[in-house]
Amino acid sequence: MNKKVLAVIESYGRSAFVCLATIYVTDTSGSFQDIWKAFLVAWAAPLLRAINPNDTAFGLGSKE
């Protein structure tokens, strides 16, 4: 697996982990639907980074 793919996986994984941890800490009785919605919203940050042409790490502006 090359470095770019690994960076993408790590970024999405961090977002998912933080999302799920936040939901658990703030509302342990949250429904599965609420958790799923929060999980999808958490992926907005890495997705926005991926489509940013000025991001040279793994966005559209990446040279790799």
BELZIJO-V516388 format. One record per residue. N is the residue number from 0. SS is DSSP state (a for helix, b for strand, c for the rest). Layout:
N/SS + N/SS
This chain:
0/c + 1/c + 2/a + 3/a + 4/a + 5/a + 6/a + 7/a + 8/a + 9/a + 10/a + 11/a + 12/a + 13/a + 14/a + 15/a + 16/a + 17/a + 18/a + 19/a + 20/a + 21/a + 22/a + 23/a + 24/a + 25/a + 26/c + 27/c + 28/c + 29/c + 30/c + 31/a + 32/a + 33/a + 34/a + 35/a + 36/a + 37/a + 38/a + 39/a + 40/a + 41/a + 42/a + 43/a + 44/a + 45/a + 46/a + 47/a + 48/a + 49/a + 50/a + 51/c + 52/c + 53/c + 54/c + 55/c + 56/c + 57/c + 58/c + 59/c + 60/c + 61/c + 62/c + 63/c
